[in-house]
Structure formats: C-alpha cells, structure tokens
Amino acid sequence: MSLLSWPSCAFVLHRKPADDFDVVVEQLAVFNFDGIAPFFDLPEEQSLWATMEPSRRRDDNVVCTVPGTRLSSDLASRGIEHLDLARVDVEGHEPQVLEGMVLLLGRCATSLLLEIRTVAAARRIADLTASVPSLVFDLDEKAPPRRVERLGRASSFWNYLLCAEEKVPRQGSSDDAGGGRIICGPN
C-alpha cells in the first residue's frame, strides 16, 4: 500500500500499476492527527518539491487541501492489525508520522526504515520509540549497514533501520548457515 499526500504523484501511480504486485495507491497523507491539512505544491508538473509545512511555503505555491490520517487509524479502518515494515521518508516530517503510529509500534514490533535529516528529528524519534526495544542500524549508501547505539548523525545519508532484535537475521539460523552472530558491522 502506498499512501501519498502529493496529488500529482498519486495520479501518476494510479496510471502506471507496478508489475507483478498488487499495489493500492491512496491519496492520503499520514499525519499525527486525523483530518484535513493544507498542501503547498508548485504550479508546474514536477516531482521534486512540495510540503505540508507552512513555514516552508513559497510565494509561488499552489495551495490545496489533502485528507490525512494517523497510520494507526488507517490500518485499523482496513482491519490490518500488524505492520511488519514501514518506510517513512517524508522530508523532515518523520517525527509527526511516528506520533501517529506510536501505539502500533509498541504492539507490532514494526521495523522502520527512516530518513532522519536533523539532530532534532533524531532526538524526537528516539523519544517516540524509546519504549520499543530496537536495534538501530545506519544505512550508509556507500558502506554496509552498521549497528549504532543511537540515532544521530551517523553517516552522510541519515538513513536508519530500527528493528526488534528478534527480526534481525542471524548467521547460523535457518536463513543462513553461519555462526550464530547478528549480521552487522562493528558498533
């Protein structure tokens, strides 16, 4: 399922279905509340810039409104009780998205792929996920994943995987014939 607040991106994905996958595309923003929010887009067709953050608004923005929901509310309305993995890349709004799914994280041990672009966002996300024991991996696009103790400026890419320890493949498990160690780089 792909939830997109960006009207033009949702339209394009509806026109071009993914090969061999049953992908449901919804024009629905994921917030830390259920309701309607303003969306600031550029007047020309493009896919590089848009925001829901009023402080980032530009003079040439086209303003529309988009429906939105907490992720936990949307999944409950669909009868989905468990979420294994969530990829959250919302250009600086990751803490707000996680605020809308914090109950789900604790209940499901959901793994998260996150882009975290500021130290302030890293701190807020660390606070939001503190009650959910997880391993944190820095996903640097130029090096193998490596386990880190906390979110922060670990690499130049700010991409992280947070996952429950029981979800990390181990060498020596049925998935791998190695020696029983968690597969990751040095701390």
N, C-alpha and C positions, 0 to 999 in steps of 0.2 A: 504494500500500500504506500502510496506517495501522497503526502499532504503538502500542498503548495499554496502559499498566500498570494503568489505572484500571478495575476490573471493571465498574462501573455504566456507564461511558461506552462500553466495548466492547460491552456488551449492547444499549445504545440504538442504536449504529451498525449492529449486526447486524440490528436490526428495521427500520431505515429505509435502504435502499440509495440511493446517490447517483444522481440522474437522469443517464442517458446516459454513465456512467463505470463501468468495471469496477474497483470498489474492493474490495480484500481487507482485511478488518479482523482483526487478530490481537490476542488479549490476551497481550501480550508486552512486558515492559519492556526498554528499551535501557539497558544499563549499561556499565561499564568492565570487566566480567567476565562469564563465562557461568555461570549457576546460578539459585538461588532467593534472593529477598530479602523482607524484611518490607515491608508496605504499610499505612500508617496512614490510615484513612478516618473520616469522621463517621458516626454511626449512622443519620441520616436520609438519604433520597434527595436528592441535591444534586449540583451540578457545579462548585462554586466552590473547594473546598479538599480537598486530600489531599497526602500526602507519603510519600517513602521515606526521608526523613532523620530518624533517631532523635532528633536534637537539637530538631526541630520538633514532636515528638509532643505531643499534648494529652491531658488526663485522660479526655476522652470519646471518644477514638479507638477504632474497631473495628480490630483488627489481623488481617490475613490475610497470606498469602504469595503472591507472584506469580513466575511464571517470567520469566527475563530472559536477555539475551544481548548480546554486543558486536554492533554493527550490521554490522561486517565479517564476523563469524561467521554471522549470519543470512543475509546476502546470498550468502555462499559456499555455504551449505546449499541455497539456492534456485537456484544456478547463475547468479546475477547477478554479472557481472564489472565492471560500470561503473555509476556513480551520477552523474547529471548535477547534481541539485539535492537538497539535504536541508534541510528546515525543522526547526530544533531549538528548541523552546520548552517547556522542562521545569522552569520555575520555580526557577531557580538551580542546576540540575544539568547545565547545558550543558558545563562542563569534563569531567565524568565521561563523558558521552555521547561527546564528541570523543575522549577517551582510548581508547574502544572502537572508534574508526573511523580512527585516525590513519594506519594503513597504507593504507587505502582512499583517504584524501585525497591522499596523495602519488602514488598510482598513477593515479587517475582525474581529477585536477584538478576535484574536486567543488566546485560552488558551494554556499555555505552561507548560509541566512537564519537569523540568530541573534537571540535576545533575551538581552542581557547586562545584568544588573541591578546588578552591583557592580564596582568598580575591580579588586578581587582576581580576580574571574572573568575580567575583560577581560585582565588580565596573564597568567593561566593559559592562556587560549585563544590569546593571542598567542604564548606559548611553544610550545604544541602545534602551531600552524600555521606556525611560523617557517620550516620547511624547504620549505613550499609557497608559491612566489611568488604573491601575490594582490593585487588591488586591493581597497581597503576603502571601502565606501560607507555613510554614515549615512543611515538611512531614517527621517526625522522625518515623522510623520503630518501635520504642518501645513506642510511645505515640500517642495520637490522633493528627490530624493536628491542628496547631495553627497559628493564624494570626500574622504576624510580620510586622514591619514598613518598613523594607528594606532587601535586600539580604545581606548576610554575613555569618558568622559562627554561625548560629542559633542553629544547632543541630550537632550531631556527624555524620550524614548521608549526609548532604549537598544536600538534595533533596527538591525542591520547586515546588509549583504550582503558576503560575501567571495567573490571570483571571480577566476579566471585572466584575465589581460588579453585573451587570445585569445577569450574568451567574451563580452566586452563589446561590444554593438552599436556600430558606428562610423558616424558620418554619412559618406555617400559610399560605403558598402558596398552590396551587393545588397539589403540590408534598408532602406536609406534613401538618398535622393539628395542628401544634404548635402555638406559639405566635408572629410570625412576626419578629423574630430575625435572623440575619445571623448565620448559624450553624458553629461555630468555637470555639476554646479555647480562653483563655484570651490573650491580647496583650503581 
